[in-house]
Amino acid sequence: MSALSKADLAEFLSDAIGLSKRESKDLVEAFFDEISAALVSNADVRLSGFGNFTTRDKAPRPGRNPKTGEEIPITARRVVSFRAGQKLRHRVEAVIDGRDVATDWMTDDDHDDD
């Protein structure tokens, strides 16, 4: 199983809509910079048909070193979580079911993400 990288996304944009490689790379970087900035400012990011990114604060808690068993405090922190939207979940599930939904999710007019 391979991973999709930002470079892969930029190449896809370049091929799909005719942007130059540089414009595609800049567009991908700007997209992720905007998402990052929103999350840093504690705003939710909702991408209809794809999913939602949210931040939440986690309280400090006791942890344990698995090798020594020594108790170690885990500090409070803010984490990012992602919840896939309904269309994305259905598309991923369809792979298991053997259904062909390669582009159905992109044209569906239903915008429910729950």
KASUL-V920719 format. One record per backbone hydrogen bond with DSSP energy under -1.0 kcal/mol. CO is the residue of the C=O (numbers start at 1). NH is the residue of the N-H. Records with the same first field share a line. If there is no record, write none. Layout:
CO = NH / NH
//
This chain:
5 = 9
6 = 10
7 = 11
8 = 12
9 = 13
10 = 14
11 = 15
12 = 16
13 = 17
20 = 24
21 = 25
22 = 26
23 = 27
24 = 28
25 = 29
26 = 30
27 = 31
28 = 32
29 = 33
30 = 34
31 = 35
32 = 36
33 = 37
34 = 38
35 = 39
36 = 40
37 = 41
38 = 43
39 = 42
45 = 53
47 = 50 / 51
50 = 85
51 = 47
52 = 83
53 = 45
54 = 81
56 = 79
58 = 77
61 = 74
63 = 72
65 = 69
70 = 65
72 = 63
74 = 61
77 = 58
79 = 56
81 = 54
83 = 52
85 = 89
86 = 90
87 = 91
88 = 92
89 = 93
90 = 94
93 = 97
94 = 98 / 99
104 = 108
//
